[in-house]
């Protein structure tokens, strides 16, 4: 996925030279998360989570190899990336709730925060290695020809192979992620409503979901616009883009390992809010970065804060939610992440109307203001620590 982010972002921007088009490609990947993630939650609570993940990775492998051949044949255009993004988004929406709900089936509850942090650390190893590898591979194969599609096609071939490897290794996992009892099943619509009512009845869970929406709407646009910032502001090539993404990954793995090593961290809710503010400030600082190495340093900070924030949020959700509801609650959380385009598109439009730097600064400022407003007006957000303690005792 991280290799794909570099290859897709670089190639789409070369095709269109439009930050808005980068936003539309991201939106094609995110919209299915709003439309299908709740169904993925029902699926995760009904069938073996292991089976869901094996099938999902196999489908991604086939689709990625098809996209690779289209690119290598030279027939690719902007709309191919839109269609491919929609397919990837549907597969992710149906499988991601199972991926997150699988964690408590593999470890004891007292190890969930460490497990979530180490899971994030594993993904961030890929964020360090994969972007640099993809960027350097494209630059080496293209030999300076930025219009060459061959290097991007090769990267997609490698991605397809890695998806197949993921499906095969998942088969080796001994636990299946137990399915829910057939006797307790209801109509899927009723089960979705049960999940929504569960969130409404548990203010701490609602607060955690609210604190994940704003970062995805106004923190993640930086990832989408990074290829444009690299080319227009830093005047960099694909290898520089790989370096920037690797720096973000390096910071992210540091953050996740620190969380894993922190053990029973006190006042987790407070730390979650503080990391939201820090993420917003770092986004503003990146928009002001005058050169590559300043941008690399700030992106490492963004990676550290975002990893810490998301690991904390997911871990807190896991321990607050009853096992029977975890798939559906993870799907509601994921659906909220599908609101990311509501932040990406306006920020992209600002980038096209003014410049990339201005758009990222605006995104970071809005991020900070919204978190501040939530702390002031939302009792669940303001009293998150005490509410989580009460909820954990009740469970």
Secondary structure per residue as TSV (DSSP state, phi and psi in degrees):
chain	resnum	aa	ss	phi	psi
A	1	X	-	360.0	-37.5
A	2	X	H	-72.7	-35.6
A	3	X	H	-62.7	-41.5
A	4	X	H	-63.9	-36.0
A	5	X	H	-60.7	-42.3
A	6	X	H	-68.2	-50.7
A	7	X	H	-62.9	-46.1
A	8	X	H	-66.2	-47.9
A	9	X	H	-61.6	-44.7
A	10	X	H	-63.9	-47.2
A	11	X	H	-70.6	-41.4
A	12	X	H	-64.2	-40.7
A	13	X	H	-68.8	-33.0
A	14	X	H	-67.4	-35.4
A	15	X	H	-71.4	-38.5
A	16	X	H	-116.1	-25.1
A	17	X	-	53.4	34.5
A	18	X	-	-130.1	124.4
A	19	X	H	-67.1	-32.0
A	20	X	H	-64.2	-39.5
A	21	X	H	-65.2	-36.7
A	22	X	H	-59.8	-40.6
A	23	X	H	-64.0	-39.4
A	24	X	H	-66.3	-38.0
A	25	X	H	-64.1	-43.1
A	26	X	H	-63.2	-39.6
A	27	X	H	-63.5	-37.9
A	28	X	H	-61.6	-29.7
A	29	X	H	-80.7	-29.3
A	30	X	H	-90.1	-33.7
A	31	X	H	-55.2	-44.5
A	32	X	H	-58.6	-25.1
A	33	X	H	-66.2	-31.7
A	34	X	H	-74.8	-39.5
A	35	X	H	-81.9	-30.9
A	36	X	H	-121.5	-9.6
A	37	X	H	-64.3	-34.6
A	38	X	H	-63.3	-35.6
A	39	X	H	-68.1	-34.5
A	40	X	H	-63.5	-34.0
A	41	X	H	-66.3	-42.8
A	42	X	H	-61.6	-42.9
A	43	X	H	-60.0	-42.7
A	44	X	H	-65.4	-31.7
A	45	X	H	-86.5	-5.8
A	46	X	H	-108.3	-38.6
A	47	X	S	-122.4	172.6
A	48	X	-	-59.2	124.1
A	49	X	H	-65.6	-35.3
A	50	X	H	-59.9	-44.2
A	51	X	H	-62.7	-41.1
A	52	X	H	-58.2	-44.9
A	53	X	H	-69.2	-39.1
A	54	X	H	-62.5	-46.7
A	55	X	H	-64.1	-42.7
A	56	X	H	-62.4	-46.0
A	57	X	H	-67.2	-33.8
A	58	X	H	-65.9	-43.2
A	59	X	H	-62.8	-42.3
A	60	X	H	-62.1	-38.3
A	61	X	H	-61.8	-48.0
A	62	X	H	-62.5	-46.4
A	63	X	H	-63.1	-39.3
A	64	X	H	-67.6	-39.1
A	65	X	H	-67.0	-37.1
A	66	X	H	-61.8	-44.7
A	67	X	H	-62.5	-37.4
A	68	X	H	-61.2	-44.5
A	69	X	H	-65.5	-38.4
A	70	X	H	-61.1	-43.0
A	71	X	H	-66.3	-44.9
A	72	X	H	-66.0	-30.5
A	73	X	T	-75.8	-11.0
A	74	X	T	80.7	14.5
A	75	X	-	-101.3	10.4
A	76	X	-	-78.5	144.4
A	77	X	-	-140.5	-178.7
A	78	X	H	-55.7	-40.4
A	79	X	H	-69.9	-24.3
A	80	X	H	-62.1	-39.3
A	81	X	H	-68.6	-32.8
A	82	X	H	-65.5	-48.7
A	83	X	H	-62.7	-45.1
A	84	X	H	-63.1	-39.7
A	85	X	H	-63.1	-40.8
A	86	X	H	-61.9	-44.1
A	87	X	H	-64.1	-49.1
A	88	X	H	-57.9	-39.6
A	89	X	H	-65.4	-39.9
A	90	X	H	-64.2	-46.5
A	91	X	H	-61.2	-43.6
A	92	X	H	-64.4	-42.4
A	93	X	H	-61.9	-36.8
A	94	X	H	-80.8	-18.2
A	95	X	H	-110.8	-24.9
A	96	X	H	-65.7	-38.3
A	97	X	H	-58.5	-39.2
A	98	X	H	-65.0	-38.9
A	99	X	H	-59.7	-47.1
A	100	X	H	-74.1	-39.9
A	101	X	H	-70.7	-14.4
A	102	X	T	-70.6	-29.7
A	103	X	H	-56.0	-48.5
A	104	X	H	-65.2	-18.7
A	105	X	H	-77.6	-15.1
A	106	X	H	-102.5	-23.4
A	107	X	S	-135.1	160.3
A	108	X	-	-71.7	158.1
A	109	X	G	-59.4	-37.5
A	110	X	G	-68.2	-11.7
A	111	X	G	-105.0	5.3
A	112	X	H	-62.2	-43.9
A	113	X	H	-63.4	-42.2
A	114	X	H	-64.3	-42.1
A	115	X	H	-63.1	-44.9
A	116	X	H	-63.3	-39.9
A	117	X	H	-66.7	-41.5
A	118	X	H	-69.4	-34.3
A	119	X	H	-61.5	-43.8
A	120	X	H	-64.8	-38.7
A	121	X	H	-62.1	-41.2
A	122	X	H	-60.6	-43.3
A	123	X	H	-65.2	-33.5
A	124	X	H	-76.3	-22.5
A	125	X	H	-58.3	-40.6
A	126	X	H	-65.9	-34.6
A	127	X	H	-67.2	-24.9
A	128	X	H	-80.0	-49.3
A	129	X	H	-84.2	-43.4
A	130	X	H	-65.8	-46.2
A	131	X	H	-61.4	-42.9
A	132	X	H	-63.2	-43.2
A	133	X	H	-62.8	-45.4
A	134	X	H	-64.0	-44.9
A	135	X	H	-63.3	-46.5
A	136	X	H	-67.0	-36.0
A	137	X	H	-64.5	-44.7
A	138	X	H	-62.8	-46.5
A	139	X	H	-62.7	-41.1
A	140	X	H	-67.6	-45.8
A	141	X	H	-69.3	-40.2
A	142	X	H	-71.2	-23.1
A	143	X	T	51.9	44.4
A	144	X	T	92.1	-11.0
A	145	X	-	-87.5	97.0
A	146	X	T	-71.3	-10.1
A	147	X	T	-92.1	-2.3
A	148	X	-	-71.7	130.7
A	149	X	-	-93.5	-11.2
A	150	X	H	-63.1	-45.1
A	151	X	H	-61.5	-40.0
A	152	X	H	-65.1	-41.0
A	153	X	H	-61.8	-40.8
A	154	X	H	-62.9	-42.7
A	155	X	H	-60.0	-42.0
A	156	X	H	-65.1	-33.4
A	157	X	H	-62.3	-44.5
A	158	X	H	-62.9	-41.9
A	159	X	H	-60.5	-43.5
A	160	X	H	-59.4	-41.5
A	161	X	H	-63.7	-38.1
A	162	X	H	-68.5	-35.1
A	163	X	H	-62.2	-42.8
A	164	X	H	-62.4	-41.5
A	165	X	H	-61.3	-39.7
A	166	X	H	-62.1	-43.2
A	167	X	H	-63.7	-41.1
A	168	X	H	-67.0	-44.5
A	169	X	H	-68.1	-31.4
A	170	X	H	-63.3	-30.3
A	171	X	H	-63.1	-23.3
A	172	X	T	-83.5	-9.7
A	173	X	-	-68.6	129.2
A	174	X	S	-73.2	-34.6
A	175	X	-	-90.2	146.8
A	176	X	-	-97.3	-12.4
A	177	X	-	73.1	84.1
A	178	X	-	-56.5	143.2
A	179	X	-	-82.9	156.7
A	180	X	-	-69.4	159.6
A	181	X	-	-69.0	135.1
A	182	X	G	-62.9	-30.4
A	183	X	G	-66.2	-26.4
A	184	X	G	-98.4	2.4
A	185	X	-	-71.1	144.8
A	186	X	-	-122.9	-178.1
A	187	X	-	-61.6	139.6
A	188	X	H	-50.4	-39.5
A	189	X	H	-61.7	-40.6
A	190	X	H	-65.8	-39.3
A	191	X	H	-67.0	-35.8
A	192	X	H	-64.3	-44.7
A	193	X	H	-62.6	-37.0
A	194	X	H	-59.7	-40.4
A	195	X	H	-64.6	-44.0
A	196	X	H	-64.5	-41.6
A	197	X	H	-65.3	-33.5
A	198	X	H	-63.1	-42.9
A	199	X	H	-63.8	-44.0
A	200	X	H	-62.7	-33.2
A	201	X	H	-83.3	-7.9
A	202	X	-	-125.1	93.2
A	203	X	H	-57.3	-34.1
A	204	X	H	-64.5	-39.2
A	205	X	H	-67.3	-41.5
A	206	X	H	-60.1	-42.3
A	207	X	H	-62.9	-40.9
A	208	X	H	-63.8	-39.9
A	209	X	H	-67.7	-40.7
A	210	X	H	-60.5	-38.6
A	211	X	H	-77.6	-2.4
A	212	X	H	-102.1	-21.4
A	213	X	H	-68.8	-50.6
A	214	X	H	-61.5	-46.3
A	215	X	H	-58.4	-38.2
A	216	X	H	-70.5	-32.9
A	217	X	H	-76.1	-37.3
A	218	X	H	-124.0	-0.9
A	219	X	T	-100.9	-37.8
A	220	X	T	-74.5	-23.0
A	221	X	H	-54.0	-26.9
A	222	X	H	-57.0	-42.5
A	223	X	H	-62.6	-42.8
A	224	X	H	-65.5	-41.5
A	225	X	H	-89.6	0.0
A	226	X	H	-58.8	-42.0
A	227	X	H	-58.7	-39.9
A	228	X	H	-68.7	-42.0
A	229	X	H	-61.8	-42.1
A	230	X	H	-60.7	-43.7
A	231	X	H	-81.1	-43.6
A	232	X	H	-85.1	-36.5
A	233	X	T	-96.5	-48.2
A	234	X	S	-89.8	-10.7
A	235	X	-	56.6	39.0
A	236	X	-	-96.7	167.9
A	237	X	-	-105.6	-170.8
A	238	X	H	-63.6	-30.4
A	239	X	H	-68.3	-36.9
A	240	X	H	-66.5	-38.5
A	241	X	H	-62.4	-41.9
A	242	X	H	-60.8	-39.5
A	243	X	H	-64.2	-42.4
A	244	X	H	-62.4	-45.5
A	245	X	H	-67.9	-33.8
A	246	X	H	-67.8	-36.8
A	247	X	H	-62.7	-41.7
A	248	X	H	-62.3	-41.9
A	249	X	H	-64.3	-38.1
A	250	X	H	-63.1	-43.9
A	251	X	H	-65.3	-37.9
A	252	X	H	-65.6	-40.9
A	253	X	H	-69.2	-33.9
A	254	X	H	-62.7	-44.8
A	255	X	H	-62.7	-43.5
A	256	X	H	-69.8	-36.8
A	257	X	H	-69.3	-36.2
A	258	X	H	-63.8	-39.8
A	259	X	H	-67.0	-40.7
A	260	X	H	-62.9	-34.5
A	261	X	H	-84.6	-11.7
A	262	X	T	-77.7	-12.5
A	263	X	-	64.5	-132.4
A	264	X	S	-85.1	74.6
A	265	X	-	-62.9	130.7
A	266	X	S	-82.3	155.3
A	267	X	-	54.5	50.2
A	268	X	H	-61.8	-37.0
A	269	X	H	-61.8	-41.8
A	270	X	H	-63.7	-44.8
A	271	X	H	-61.4	-34.3
A	272	X	H	-62.7	-46.0
A	273	X	H	-65.1	-43.4
A	274	X	H	-60.5	-41.2
A	275	X	H	-67.2	-30.0
A	276	X	H	-63.1	-47.7
A	277	X	H	-59.9	-44.5
A	278	X	H	-62.4	-39.1
A	279	X	H	-62.1	-41.9
A	280	X	H	-63.5	-43.6
A	281	X	H	-62.5	-42.3
A	282	X	H	-64.1	-34.6
A	283	X	H	-63.5	-42.2
A	284	X	H	-62.0	-45.2
A	285	X	H	-62.1	-37.0
A	286	X	H	-66.1	-41.2
A	287	X	H	-60.1	-23.2
A	288	X	T	-95.0	-0.3
A	289	X	-	-61.4	126.7
A	290	X	-	-89.1	-15.1
A	291	X	S	-153.2	174.3
A	292	X	H	-60.6	-46.7
A	293	X	H	-73.0	-30.5
A	294	X	H	-66.1	-42.9
A	295	X	H	-61.5	-40.2
A	296	X	H	-60.9	-45.0
A	297	X	H	-64.3	-43.7
A	298	X	H	-68.7	-37.5
A	299	X	H	-65.3	-33.0
A	300	X	H	-62.2	-39.6
A	301	X	H	-65.4	-42.6
A	302	X	H	-59.2	-44.5
A	303	X	H	-61.6	-42.9
A	304	X	H	-61.6	-49.2
A	305	X	H	-68.1	-42.7
A	306	X	H	-67.0	-39.3
A	307	X	H	-66.1	-46.1
A	308	X	H	-58.0	-46.5
A	309	X	H	-62.1	-50.4
A	310	X	H	-71.1	-36.6
A	311	X	H	-64.8	-43.0
A	312	X	H	-60.8	-46.9
A	313	X	H	-62.4	-48.0
A	314	X	H	-65.2	-41.1
A	315	X	H	-62.4	-43.6
A	316	X	H	-63.2	-39.6
A	317	X	H	-61.9	-43.5
A	318	X	H	-59.8	-43.0
A	319	X	H	-79.7	-17.3
A	320	X	H	-86.5	-22.5
A	321	X	S	-99.6	138.0
A	322	X	-	-65.1	147.6
A	323	X	G	-54.4	-41.4
A	324	X	G	-65.2	-19.5
A	325	X	G	-106.8	-1.2
A	326	X	H	-61.8	-41.5
A	327	X	H	-59.7	-45.2
A	328	X	H	-69.8	-37.2
A	329	X	H	-70.2	-38.3
A	330	X	H	-62.8	-33.3
A	331	X	H	-70.8	-36.7
A	332	X	H	-65.7	-41.0
A	333	X	H	-60.6	-43.5
A	334	X	H	-66.8	-38.5
A	335	X	H	-60.2	-37.6
A	336	X	H	-64.5	-31.3
A	337	X	H	-69.4	-24.1
A	338	X	G	-67.5	-8.9
A	339	X	G	-77.6	-1.9
A	340	X	G	-49.9	-40.2
A	341	X	H	-58.8	-25.2
A	342	X	H	-64.0	-21.4
A	343	X	H	-97.1	-39.1
A	344	X	H	-63.1	-47.2
A	345	X	H	-65.9	-47.9
A	346	X	H	-59.9	-40.6
A	347	X	H	-64.5	-39.4
A	348	X	H	-64.9	-37.9
A	349	X	H	-66.2	-38.3
A	350	X	H	-62.3	-39.1
A	351	X	H	-62.9	-42.0
A	352	X	H	-70.9	-35.1
A	353	X	H	-77.1	-35.1
A	354	X	S	-119.1	-91.4
A	355	X	-	-160.5	167.4
A	356	X	H	-63.0	-42.3
A	357	X	H	-59.5	-47.1
A	358	X	H	-59.9	-42.2
A	359	X	H	-63.0	-40.3
A	360	X	H	-71.6	-36.7
A	361	X	H	-63.0	-45.0
A	362	X	H	-60.7	-42.9
A	363	X	H	-59.2	-45.1
A	364	X	H	-65.5	-40.3
A	365	X	H	-65.1	-44.4
A	366	X	H	-62.1	-40.7
A	367	X	H	-53.8	-52.7
A	368	X	H	-61.9	-45.6
A	369	X	H	-62.2	-44.7
A	370	X	H	-65.1	-40.3
A	371	X	H	-64.4	-41.2
A	372	X	H	-61.1	-43.1
A	373	X	H	-63.1	-41.9
A	374	X	H	-62.2	-41.0
A	375	X	H	-63.1	-38.4
A	376	X	H	-74.5	-38.7
A	377	X	H	-105.5	-16.4
A	378	X	-	-104.1	112.8
A	379	X	H	-63.0	-42.5
A	380	X	H	-58.8	-38.0
A	381	X	H	-70.3	-43.3
A	382	X	H	-68.0	-33.9
A	383	X	T	-111.3	34.2
A	384	X	H	-60.1	-42.9
A	385	X	H	-58.9	-50.4
A	386	X	H	-68.4	-35.6
A	387	X	H	-69.4	-36.1
A	388	X	H	-67.6	-38.3
A	389	X	H	-62.5	-43.7
A	390	X	H	-64.4	-42.3
A	391	X	H	-65.9	-38.2
A	392	X	H	-67.5	-38.3
A	393	X	H	-64.0	-39.2
A	394	X	H	-65.3	-39.8
A	395	X	-	-66.3	360.0
